[in-house]
Amino acid sequence: MSNIAVSIIIPIYKVENYIERCVRSLFEQTLASIEYIFVDDCSPDQSTTILHQLIKEYETKTLSVKIITHQQNKGLPSARNSGLAVATGEYIFHCDSDDWLEKDAMEKMFQTAQTCKADIVWSDWFLSFRNNERYMQQKGKETPTDCIKAMLSGRMKYNVWNKLVKRNLYIDNQISFPDGFGMGEDMTMIQLFSFAGKVCYIPVALYHYVQLNTGSFTKTASETYLLQILHNANRTIEFIQNRYGDDLEKYLHFFKLNIKLPFLITNDTDSYRRWLEWYPESNVYINQNKMFSCRIRFIQRAALKRQFWIVRLYYYFVIKIMYGVLYK
């Protein structure tokens, strides 16, 4: 067994305005046994220069740091895989370099994993805006299969960055992130849960997820954005079908509805058309997913009847005005 408790993998790309806060929150963790793996994905700005300056400042961390440099930009999944390839910790944690952690995050998560003998531990998180934050509860279920149902249904997020995962889950089951398909690569977490023996939830927000950096991996929509989302969704669907047969069929329909839901959180006519085209076989399950809020089921029913004027009103009054004013 490794004498390193946790390997934290931090991809770096266009985060020069954010990386200092991220790195300081990592180097000041109260858990001592941490391996830091920074993956420079050919970032064109000063991000890595700032990183090296901080390593000099925190000289006691020097021996705990690994830096991997990509000679060309490969994307977020490849950066995560590069980190996994050299990680030696008992557990893996992924931290995006424009986000940051509470200083006791790794200690709480690792101690919980040890106490519960858990393969995966996750926590609540903060959605961080310029002037305030929104507390996001991430409560799941007691068993891995129930967690998968919750993730497919939309009740529990499959984000990689608030979950501590035993490294052997990746190794023993040959799980990696989908190279070249960055949008929706978080869905890989569903595969990890399917092989977990025991999981555990911490009802405390430990991670700050930033909604400001428009240049980061997850905010940059390329021409292949939709194909990447579709690839990763179908990859997940195929995995679930192969592993569970028809047992989770209803939940896969919920998952498909979740995948195309963002097409309704806009005023774009082309997005409404895509909602109708993607996974039409799942539309009959709209009312069955009680994990959707009443208003989400309402706009989905409106879209199904092609009443997109209702969807557009929802976008303007709820998303643009209410959320736009309260959280910015």
N, C-alpha and C positions, 0 to 999 in steps of 0.2 A: 504494500500500500504506500502511496506517495506521502511524503512528509509535508507536502504543500496542501493546505486545506482547500483553497479556492484559486482557480485561474480565472482572471477577469480579462476578457477579450474586448478590445476597444478599436474598432475600425476608424480610420481617420480620412476625411475628405471634406475640404472646404469648410472648416470649422474654426478658423483663426479667431473669430470673435467670441467663441464659446469654450474652446478647449482648456483654457486656464482654469476656469471654474470646475470643469469636469475632472481634470487631473488632480487638482487640490483636494477635491472630495474623495478621490480614490486613494491618494497617498496618505490622507489623514484618517483612514479607516481604523477603527479600534481593534479589529481583528489583525493579529500580527502576521499570520501565515498566509500571505497572498502573493501570487505570481501575476504580474501585470504584462499583458501581451498587447502591444500597440501595433496595428497593421496600417501602414501608410499606403493607401491605395492610389499612389501617384497624385497626391493632392497638389494642386497648382498654386496654393497660397502659402502663407507663413505658418501653417499649423504645426508642422514638424519642428520648425525652428523654435517655436514657443515651447513645444514638448521638451526638447533638449535643454532649454534654459531651466525648466521646472525640475528636470531630473538632477541638474547640478545643484539646485536649491535644496532639494530633498535628497541629499547625498546618501543617507542611510537606506534609501530605496534602490540605489543603483544596481545592486546584485539581484534584485527581485524583478528587474525590468528586462523584457525582450522586445526588440523592435524588428518587425518584418517590413521590408520595402518591396512593393510591387513596381515593376519597371513600366507598366502601363495600367491604366485604370480598368479594373476587372469587375467592379460592382460589389455591392454589399455582401451577397451570399459567398462570393469567393474570398472576401476579406475574412468573414467568419470562419470559413473552412481553413484558411491559412493559419489562423489562430488556433483552431482545434488541433491541427497537425503537430504543433509543438507544445501544446499544453500538457502539464504534468500534474495538475491539482486533482484532488479527489472529486471536487465539484467544479462545474463550469458556470460562469456568469457572464452575460453579454451586456455591455454598457455602450450606448451610442455616445459619441464624443461631443455632442452638443447638449447632452443631458448631464445630470449630476445625482449623487446619492446622499442620503443622510449618513452621517459619519459612523453610525453603529449598524448600518444596513447589513454588511457582510457578517458581522458578529452575530446579530440576531438570526439571520437566515441559516448560517452554519450551525449554530447551537441548536436551533430548532430541528435541523436535519439530523443531527447526532442524537438528540433526545427522542425524536419520533422514529428514528431509523428510516428516514424517508429518502426516496430516490429523487423526488422533486419537491421543492418548497417555493411558494410564491406569496406575494404580499399585495396590499393596496398600493396606490401610486397617486401622484399629483400631476394634473394636466396644467403646465406652467405657461402663463401668458406674460406679456410685458410688465403688467402692473399687479397682477394677482394670480392666484392658483385655484383650481377646482379639485376637490378631493374625489378620487375615483375609487369606489369600492370594487374589489376584484374577488368577492366571495365565490368560492366554487363548491364542490361536493367532496364527500369523504373518500370515494373510491376513484381510481383513475378512469374507469369506464364512465362513471357519472360525470366526471370532469369533461371528458370528451363530448358527451351529450350536451353539456352546458356550453362548451365552446362552439359546437356545431350550431346550437340554437341561438347563439349571440349573447347569452347571459354572462359568459366568462370569456375574456379576451385571450387570444393565443399569442400575444406579444412575447418576444423572447426576453425582453429587457427587465422584467420584474420576476424572473424565475431562476432559481438555483437548481442545476441539474447534475446528477451524478455523471461523471465523465464516462463511466463504463456503459451507460445507456447508449451513448454515441458509438463507442467502440464495438461492443458486443453485437449490436444490431445494425452496424454499418450505416448509420444515419448521418447524412451531411445535408448542407443547404444547397438549393438548386442553382448551380453555377449559371450565370447569364440571365437569370430570371429573378430580378430583385424585388419587384412589386408583389407583395403577398408572401415573401419568403418565410415570414413568421409562422405560416401554417405548418412548417416543419415541427413545431412544438407539439402538434397533435400526435405525430408519430411517436415522439418521445414519451408522451403520456401513455400511449397504448402499450408500451413495454415496461412501464413503471410498476413496481410491486406495491409501494406505499407512497402517498403524497400528503402534504401538509400545508395549511394556509395560515398566514400571519395577518391578523386584522389590523395592521398598522401600515400607513403609507411610508415607504422607504425610498422610492424612486421619483425623480422629477423629470417628467417628459416634456420637453420644450416644444412650443408651437410657434416659434419665431423664425427659425433658420430655413429660409426658402431655398438655400443651396445645398442642403444636406441630401443624403442618399434617398430618404423616404419622401422628400418633398419635390423632387425633380421628376416631372412626368415626361418621358421621352416619347418618340413616335411609336415605340413598341409597348407602351404602358399597358394597354388593354390586353395584348397578347400575353404579356407576362403574368398578369392577374389570372387570365383564363388558364394558362399553363399550370400555375401553382394550384389553382382551385381543382382542376381536373386531376392533377397529380395526387391531391389529398383525397378526392373522391375515389379514385382507383385504389389507393392504399386502404381506405376504410372498407371498401367492398371486398377486397382480397383478404383482409384480416378478420372481418366480422360477418361476411356474407350479407344476408338480408336483415340482420338483427337491428341495424341502425338506419334502415332505409328512410324512415320518416325524418330522422335527424339530418340525413343528407339533403333532403328537400329543404329543410330549414336553413341548412348551410348555403345552399344555392340561392335562396332568397336573401340571405345576408350578403353574399358576394355581390349581388346586383343592386342592393339597396342604395349605395352611394349615387347611382344614376338618378335617384329621385330627390337627392339633397342638392338640388341645383335648379337653375331656371333655363337650362340648355335643352332645346328641342331634340337634338341628336342623342343626348343622354336618355331622354324619355323613350326614344325609339329603341335604343340598346336594351333598356329594361324589358321591353316587350319581346325582344329577340332572344335574350339570354335565358336559358333554362325555363321555357314556358311551361314545361310539365310540372314545375313546382308551384305554380301560382295557386293551385287548388288547396295548398297547405297554408295559405296566409292566415286564415282564422284559427288554425290548429296550434300555432306556435304562441303559447301564452307568455313566453319570455320576451316577445315583442311588446312594447308599450301599446296602449290603445291608440295613440295618435299615429304610431308607425303602421299599425295594421290599417288604420283609416286611410292614410295616403297610399298604401299599397292597393287597397280596394279601389280607390279613386283611379289609380294608374291602370288597374285591370279593366276598368270601364272607360279608359281613355279620357277621363275627366282631368286633364293635366292642368287646367286652370286652378284646380284645388291644390295640386302639388306645388304649383308656382306660388300661390298665396302662402302656403306653409313655409316655403323657403324664405320668402321675404319677411314675414312677420315673426317666425320662430327663429330661423337661423340667422338672418341678417340683422334684425332689429333686437330681438330678445337676447340671443347669445352674443351678438356683435357688440351690444352695449355693456352687458354684464361681464363678459370675459374678453379682454383685449389687452 
